[in-house]
Amino acid sequence: MLKHDAIQIALLDIVNSTGTSTQSLEHIRTESDRLCESIAHGLFAIGDMMTSLGCFADEESQNFSSKALDNQTVTQLGELIKANAYFLNTLRETSSQANFNLNSGIKGVK
């Protein structure tokens, strides 16, 4: 998994740069908020799907195939969820910092 926070650092460098315009900060904040919402909905959908698959797996009468949830599939779903959580956190931090800069931070001090 990601360990260096390179994407988060790069985004925050842009947001905190004195050369970033107010319009750019507003666009970054808006896009980050919208992406956060989309990722959150996607993660809830994956959770709902996993809950449903778990119900099927518990029912012997459903004749559930273990191939649908083999170890590799479960590992990949786990990595997908972790990557989305990382990106969600990065976007929230970016949006929050852009909002701070727009309201009172670096941009407000000019």
C-alpha positions as CSV (number, residue, x, y, z in Angstrom):
1,M,0.0,0.0,0.0
2,L,1.0,3.6,-0.4
3,K,3.4,4.8,2.3
4,H,4.9,8.1,1.2
5,D,1.8,10.3,0.8
6,A,3.2,11.6,-2.4
7,I,-0.1,12.5,-4.0
8,Q,-1.3,14.2,-0.8
9,I,1.9,16.2,-0.5
10,A,1.7,17.3,-4.2
11,L,-1.9,18.4,-3.9
12,L,-1.3,20.3,-0.7
13,D,1.8,22.0,-2.2
14,I,-0.4,23.3,-5.0
15,V,-3.2,24.4,-2.6
16,N,-0.7,26.1,-0.3
17,S,1.2,27.8,-3.0
18,T,1.0,31.6,-3.1
19,G,0.8,31.3,-6.8
20,T,-2.5,29.4,-6.8
21,S,-5.4,31.7,-7.8
22,T,-8.6,32.0,-5.8
23,Q,-10.5,30.5,-8.8
24,S,-8.2,27.5,-8.8
25,L,-8.7,27.0,-5.1
26,E,-12.4,27.1,-5.5
27,H,-12.2,24.6,-8.4
28,I,-10.0,22.3,-6.3
29,R,-12.3,22.5,-3.3
30,T,-15.4,21.8,-5.4
31,E,-13.9,18.9,-7.3
32,S,-12.4,17.4,-4.2
33,D,-15.8,17.6,-2.4
34,R,-17.6,15.9,-5.4
35,L,-15.0,13.2,-5.6
36,C,-15.3,12.5,-1.9
37,E,-19.0,12.1,-2.3
38,S,-18.6,9.7,-5.2
39,I,-16.0,7.6,-3.4
40,A,-18.1,7.4,-0.3
41,H,-21.1,6.2,-2.3
42,G,-18.9,3.7,-4.0
43,L,-17.5,2.3,-0.8
44,F,-21.0,2.0,0.7
45,A,-22.0,0.1,-2.5
46,I,-19.1,-2.3,-2.1
47,G,-20.0,-2.8,1.6
48,D,-23.6,-3.5,0.6
49,M,-22.4,-6.0,-2.0
50,M,-20.1,-7.7,0.4
51,T,-23.0,-8.0,2.9
52,S,-25.2,-9.6,0.3
53,L,-22.4,-12.0,-0.8
54,G,-21.9,-12.9,2.8
55,C,-25.6,-13.7,3.1
56,F,-25.4,-15.9,0.0
57,A,-22.3,-17.7,1.3
58,D,-24.1,-18.5,4.6
59,E,-26.9,-20.2,2.8
60,E,-26.1,-23.8,1.8
61,S,-29.3,-23.9,-0.3
62,Q,-28.0,-21.0,-2.4
63,N,-25.3,-23.3,-3.8
64,F,-22.8,-20.4,-3.5
65,S,-19.6,-20.8,-5.5
66,S,-16.4,-20.2,-3.5
67,K,-14.8,-19.0,-6.7
68,A,-16.8,-15.7,-6.3
69,L,-15.0,-14.9,-3.1
70,D,-11.6,-16.7,-3.4
71,N,-8.6,-15.3,-1.5
72,Q,-7.4,-13.3,-4.5
73,T,-10.7,-11.6,-4.9
74,V,-11.0,-10.7,-1.3
75,T,-7.5,-9.4,-1.3
76,Q,-8.2,-7.2,-4.3
77,L,-11.4,-5.9,-2.8
78,G,-9.4,-5.0,0.4
79,E,-6.8,-3.2,-1.6
80,L,-9.5,-1.3,-3.5
81,I,-11.1,-0.2,-0.3
82,K,-7.8,0.9,1.2
83,A,-6.8,2.8,-1.9
84,N,-10.2,4.6,-2.0
85,A,-9.9,5.4,1.7
86,Y,-6.4,6.9,1.1
87,F,-7.7,8.9,-1.8
88,L,-10.8,10.0,0.1
89,N,-8.6,11.2,3.0
90,T,-6.3,13.0,0.6
91,L,-9.2,14.8,-1.1
92,R,-10.8,15.8,2.2
93,E,-7.5,17.2,3.4
94,T,-7.1,19.1,0.1
95,S,-10.6,20.5,0.2
96,S,-10.2,21.5,3.8
97,Q,-6.9,23.3,3.2
98,A,-8.3,25.0,0.1
99,N,-11.3,26.2,2.1
100,F,-8.9,27.5,4.9
101,N,-6.8,29.4,2.3
102,L,-9.9,30.9,0.7
103,N,-11.4,32.0,4.0
104,S,-8.5,33.2,6.1
105,G,-5.3,31.4,5.4
106,I,-2.5,32.1,3.0
107,K,-4.7,33.7,0.4
108,G,-6.5,35.9,3.0
109,V,-3.2,37.3,4.2
110,K,-2.1,38.8,0.9
